[in-house]
Amino acid sequence: MRIGELAQRTGVPVPTIKYYAREGLLPPGERTSPNQVRYDDTHVHRLKLIRVMLEVGGMSVTAVGQVLARMDAPDRTVHGMLGGAARPAGSRTAAERGSPQDRERAEADAAALVRRHGWRVEPENPGWVALVQLILTYRDLEREDLLALLDEYASAAGRLVGAELATVSRVPTADGKIEAVVLGRVLGDAAMAALRRIAQEDASTRTPVPSA
C-alpha cells in the first residue's frame, strides 16, 4: 500500500508517519521508485502499537522509541523487557525530593516492603523510584496511616504479574511474547486504573465509609 492508504488504515496523518519514520519508530518501506514507497501490514501494526503507547500509555515519542528499540534488538528477552518495557527516561529524578534523611528512611521502607514480598529487584527499577516517592509523599502529607495499604497493593501486584506471565507463556512466538509484555505494561496499567475506579464506586454503595 502507499502512504495515503497507510494513513487511512491507521488514522495517523501522512506527515506524522513520515516523522515516525525519520525518528526510527517506523521501519522504512520498500522504495519502488524515486518518489514512491510501498508499505505493508507490518507497518499498519507498528503504527497501531505506537498509537497505543502514545495515547493510552501517555508516553513521549522519545520513550516510545526507546521501548521499540528494545523490542527490535536481536538480543532482547522477555525477562529484559519485563524489567525495562516502558521505562521512562530520567526516572530517578522523582526520588530526589525531600531531605537526605527523609529519602534514606523512605528507601529503607521500600527495601523492607520488597523483602517482605520476597522480590528481587534493582533500585534502578522505575517502580522502586516511584515507590520511594510515594512513601515520601504520604509522610509529607502526614498520612502515614495510609502506608499500610502498600502491602495490600504489593500482594495484588504479585498475583497480577503471575497471571500476566502465565498468559505471556502461552503466546507461541518470541515476537508475540515481547509485544505482549509491552502491551501488558501499557494497557494493563490503564485497565487497572479503570477497573479500580469501577470497583470503588461499587464498594462505596455496598459498604459506605462512615463520616467523621
VOPAGU-2260 file (C-alpha; in pm, 1 decimal, decimal comma):
REM VOPAGU-2260
SITE   aa  ch    i         X         Y         Z
SITE  MET   A    0       0,0       0,0       0,0
SITE  ARG   A    1     106,2     360,4     -42,4
SITE  ILE   A    2     144,5     605,6     243,2
SITE  GLY   A    3    -200,4     755,9     186,2
SITE  GLU   A    4    -368,2     417,5     236,3
SITE  LEU   A    5    -145,8     350,8     536,4
SITE  ALA   A    6    -267,5     678,8     686,6
SITE  GLN   A    7    -629,6     585,1     616,5
SITE  ARG   A    8    -599,3     240,5     773,5
SITE  THR   A    9    -427,6     361,6    1089,0
SITE  GLY   A   10    -572,2     709,8    1140,9
SITE  VAL   A   11    -219,6     851,6    1153,8
SITE  PRO   A   12    -169,2    1154,7     926,6
SITE  VAL   A   13      88,1    1128,7     647,5
SITE  PRO   A   14     320,9    1395,1     796,8
SITE  THR   A   15     317,5    1209,8    1128,1
SITE  ILE   A   16     401,3     879,8     958,8
SITE  LYS   A   17     696,8    1046,5     789,7
SITE  TYR   A   18     803,9    1191,9    1124,3
SITE  TYR   A   19     791,8     849,5    1291,7
SITE  ALA   A   20     997,8     707,0    1005,5
SITE  ARG   A   21    1259,3     982,7    1042,8
SITE  GLU   A   22    1275,4     919,8    1418,2
SITE  GLY   A   23    1326,1     547,6    1363,5
SITE  LEU   A   24     996,4     441,1    1523,1
SITE  LEU   A   25     863,6     303,9    1194,5
SITE  PRO   A   26    1071,9      70,6     974,4
SITE  PRO   A   27    1134,0     208,4     624,7
SITE  GLY   A   28     901,3      94,1     349,1
SITE  GLU   A   29    1009,5     -62,1      21,7
SITE  ARG   A   30    1110,6     205,5    -229,6
SITE  THR   A   31     959,9     113,8    -566,1
SITE  SER   A   32    1064,7     432,5    -748,8
SITE  PRO   A   33    1243,4     757,2    -663,9
SITE  ASN   A   34     913,5     906,9    -540,9
SITE  GLN   A   35     717,5     600,6    -427,5
SITE  VAL   A   36     743,2     387,6    -116,1
SITE  ARG   A   37     534,4      78,3     -50,8
SITE  TYR   A   38     417,6     -29,5     294,6
SITE  ASP   A   39     255,5    -348,4     423,4
SITE  ASP   A   40      61,1    -486,0     719,2
SITE  THR   A   41     368,8    -483,0     943,4
SITE  HIS   A   42     369,8    -103,6     916,1
SITE  VAL   A   43      -1,7     -92,4     999,0
SITE  HIS   A   44      60,6    -299,4    1311,0
SITE  ARG   A   45     359,8     -92,1    1419,5
SITE  LEU   A   46     167,6     234,1    1382,1
SITE  LYS   A   47    -118,0      95,5    1591,5
SITE  LEU   A   48     133,5      -5,9    1858,3
SITE  ILE   A   49     288,4     340,7    1854,1
SITE  ARG   A   50     -55,0     499,8    1896,7
SITE  VAL   A   51    -130,8     277,5    2196,4
SITE  MET   A   52     190,1     376,9    2372,1
SITE  LEU   A   53     140,9     746,0    2295,8
SITE  GLU   A   54    -233,6     781,6    2352,1
SITE  VAL   A   55    -312,0     515,4    2612,4
SITE  GLY   A   56      25,0     491,6    2781,7
SITE  GLY   A   57      85,3     867,6    2777,3
SITE  MET   A   58     446,0     809,3    2674,7
SITE  SER   A   59     665,8    1059,3    2493,7
SITE  VAL   A   60     790,0     994,4    2141,4
SITE  THR   A   61    1139,7     952,0    2284,9
SITE  ALA   A   62    1021,9     691,1    2536,8
SITE  VAL   A   63     828,7     505,6    2266,0
SITE  GLY   A   64    1140,5     498,2    2052,6
SITE  GLN   A   65    1339,7     352,3    2341,9
SITE  VAL   A   66    1084,7      76,2    2400,2
SITE  LEU   A   67    1061,9      -8,7    2029,9
SITE  ALA   A   68    1441,7     -21,0    2006,8
SITE  ARG   A   69    1446,3    -277,2    2289,2
SITE  MET   A   70    1168,6    -474,2    2119,9
SITE  ASP   A   71    1363,2    -483,2    1793,4
SITE  ALA   A   72    1703,5    -562,3    1947,1
SITE  PRO   A   73    1830,6    -907,2    1842,2
SITE  ASP   A   74    1927,6    -996,4    2199,4
SITE  ARG   A   75    1600,5    -892,0    2364,2
SITE  THR   A   76    1436,2   -1132,4    2606,6
SITE  VAL   A   77    1104,4   -1148,8    2787,6
SITE  HIS   A   78    1287,2   -1104,7    3119,4
SITE  GLY   A   79    1471,2    -799,5    2988,8
SITE  MET   A   80    1150,2    -645,0    2858,6
SITE  LEU   A   81     972,8    -707,8    3187,9
SITE  GLY   A   82    1246,2    -509,9    3359,6
SITE  GLY   A   83    1267,6    -233,7    3102,6
SITE  ALA   A   84     947,4    -204,1    2899,4
SITE  ALA   A   85     805,6     146,4    2908,7
SITE  ARG   A   86    1080,5     263,0    3142,4
SITE  PRO   A   87    1075,2     644,3    3133,0
SITE  ALA   A   88    1394,8     835,9    3071,3
SITE  GLY   A   89    1526,3    1017,8    3375,3
SITE  SER   A   90    1308,4     812,2    3608,0
SITE  ARG   A   91    1528,9     869,1    3913,3
SITE  THR   A   92    1461,8    1241,8    3927,4
SITE  ALA   A   93    1135,8    1199,6    4120,0
SITE  ALA   A   94    1320,0    1045,4    4416,2
SITE  GLU   A   95    1548,3    1346,6    4458,8
SITE  ARG   A   96    1283,5    1535,2    4660,9
SITE  GLY   A   97    1290,7    1561,4    5036,1
SITE  SER   A   98    1587,6    1582,0    5269,5
SITE  PRO   A   99    1863,7    1319,4    5253,2
SITE  GLN   A  100    1739,3    1178,8    5584,4
SITE  ASP   A  101    1381,6    1153,0    5455,9
SITE  ARG   A  102    1496,2     981,1    5137,8
SITE  GLU   A  103    1714,8     739,2    5329,9
SITE  ARG   A  104    1421,2     645,1    5552,7
SITE  ALA   A  105    1189,2     603,3    5252,9
SITE  GLU   A  106    1448,2     389,1    5071,3
SITE  ALA   A  107    1475,5     168,0    5380,4
SITE  ASP   A  108    1096,2     131,9    5397,8
SITE  ALA   A  109    1081,9      42,0    5028,2
SITE  ALA   A  110    1356,6    -216,7    5073,5
SITE  ALA   A  111    1172,0    -367,8    5369,6
SITE  LEU   A  112     848,5    -396,2    5169,1
SITE  VAL   A  113    1031,6    -564,2    4881,4
SITE  ARG   A  114    1191,8    -811,6    5123,0
SITE  ARG   A  115     857,7    -892,5    5286,1
SITE  HIS   A  116     720,4    -996,7    4949,8
SITE  GLY   A  117    1030,4   -1191,8    4851,8
SITE  TRP   A  118    1100,9    -982,2    4545,0
SITE  ARG   A  119    1440,8    -946,6    4378,6
SITE  VAL   A  120    1467,5    -606,7    4213,8
SITE  GLU   A  121    1731,6    -343,0    4146,1
SITE  PRO   A  122    1693,2       6,1    4296,8
SITE  GLU   A  123    1725,4     146,9    3940,7
SITE  ASN   A  124    1384,5      -0,7    3858,2
SITE  PRO   A  125    1146,5     291,7    3791,3
SITE  GLY   A  126     885,4     124,6    4010,7
SITE  TRP   A  127    1128,5     137,4    4303,2
SITE  VAL   A  128    1189,6     505,6    4241,6
SITE  ALA   A  129     815,5     574,5    4226,7
SITE  LEU   A  130     758,1     372,6    4545,3
SITE  VAL   A  131    1015,2     578,5    4735,5
SITE  GLN   A  132     848,3     896,7    4613,3
SITE  LEU   A  133     506,1     768,4    4722,8
SITE  ILE   A  134     635,8     696,6    5071,2
SITE  LEU   A  135     785,9    1046,3    5087,4
SITE  THR   A  136     455,8    1193,7    4970,7
SITE  TYR   A  137     246,0    1007,4    5229,0
SITE  ARG   A  138     476,8    1133,6    5503,3
SITE  ASP   A  139     481,6    1487,6    5369,1
SITE  LEU   A  140     101,3    1486,7    5387,7
SITE  GLU   A  141     118,5    1338,3    5740,8
SITE  ARG   A  142     -76,2    1031,3    5627,4
SITE  GLU   A  143     145,8     750,3    5748,1
SITE  ASP   A  144    -174,0     559,7    5826,1
SITE  LEU   A  145    -212,8     504,5    5450,5
SITE  LEU   A  146     131,2     344,3    5421,3
SITE  ALA   A  147     -24,0      18,2    5541,7
SITE  LEU   A  148    -202,0      -2,7    5206,0
SITE  LEU   A  149     127,8     -51,7    5025,1
SITE  ASP   A  150     149,8    -414,8    5137,1
SITE  GLU   A  151    -202,7    -472,3    5004,8
SITE  TYR   A  152    -107,1    -314,3    4673,4
SITE  ALA   A  153     206,5    -528,9    4661,4
SITE  SER   A  154      13,4    -850,5    4721,9
SITE  ALA   A  155    -233,1    -764,6    4447,3
SITE  ALA   A  156      51,7    -671,4    4212,1
SITE  GLY   A  157     225,1   -1002,6    4275,1
SITE  ARG   A  158     -87,0   -1201,3    4188,6
SITE  LEU   A  159    -148,8    -991,5    3879,1
SITE  VAL   A  160     205,6   -1031,1    3746,6
SITE  GLY   A  161     182,2   -1406,3    3797,7
SITE  ALA   A  162    -132,5   -1415,2    3584,6
SITE  GLU   A  163      31,5   -1194,8    3320,9
SITE  LEU   A  164     334,9   -1421,8    3295,8
SITE  ALA   A  165     112,5   -1727,6    3260,9
SITE  THR   A  166     -68,4   -1556,2    2972,9
SITE  VAL   A  167     256,1   -1448,1    2805,0
SITE  SER   A  168     395,7   -1801,3    2830,9
SITE  ARG   A  169     108,9   -1928,7    2614,3
SITE  VAL   A  170     191,9   -1691,0    2327,3
SITE  PRO   A  171     352,5   -1913,4    2060,1
SITE  THR   A  172     617,8   -1681,0    1913,7
SITE  ALA   A  173     906,5   -1487,5    2067,0
SITE  ASP   A  174     798,3   -1165,1    1893,5
SITE  GLY   A  175     444,9   -1215,5    2023,4
SITE  LYS   A  176     571,7   -1266,4    2377,6
SITE  ILE   A  177     778,7    -947,0    2364,0
SITE  GLU   A  178     485,1    -745,7    2231,7
SITE  ALA   A  179     253,3    -899,6    2492,6
SITE  VAL   A  180     485,6    -777,4    2769,2
SITE  VAL   A  181     484,0    -422,1    2630,9
SITE  LEU   A  182     106,9    -417,9    2580,8
SITE  GLY   A  183      57,1    -571,5    2922,7
SITE  ARG   A  184     250,1    -283,9    3074,1
SITE  VAL   A  185      78,8      -7,3    2878,3
SITE  LEU   A  186    -275,4    -141,4    2852,3
SITE  GLY   A  187    -256,3    -326,6    3183,3
SITE  ASP   A  188    -183,9      -6,2    3374,4
SITE  ALA   A  189    -478,3     163,3    3203,7
SITE  ALA   A  190    -704,0    -137,3    3267,4
SITE  MET   A  191    -619,3    -147,1    3637,0
SITE  ALA   A  192    -687,4     225,4    3677,2
SITE  ALA   A  193   -1025,5     186,2    3505,1
SITE  LEU   A  194   -1126,7    -127,5    3696,9
SITE  ARG   A  195   -1019,5      23,2    4029,2
SITE  ARG   A  196   -1247,0     321,2    3975,5
SITE  ILE   A  197   -1537,1      92,0    3887,1
SITE  ALA   A  198   -1469,6    -121,6    4195,0
SITE  GLN   A  199   -1451,1     187,9    4415,6
SITE  GLU   A  200   -1796,6     300,1    4307,7
SITE  ASP   A  201   -1937,0     -47,5    4368,4
SITE  ALA   A  202   -1769,9     -71,1    4709,8
SITE  SER   A  203   -1899,8     270,1    4813,7
SITE  THR   A  204   -2258,8     154,8    4756,7
SITE  ARG   A  205   -2210,6    -175,3    4940,3
SITE  THR   A  206   -2001,4     -50,8    5230,9
SITE  PRO   A  207   -2034,1     325,7    5279,6
SITE  VAL   A  208   -1737,7     484,3    5455,8
SITE  PRO   A  209   -1855,8     630,2    5790,8
SITE  SER   A  210   -1836,7    1008,9    5811,9
SITE  ALA   A  211   -1617,6    1161,3    6080,3
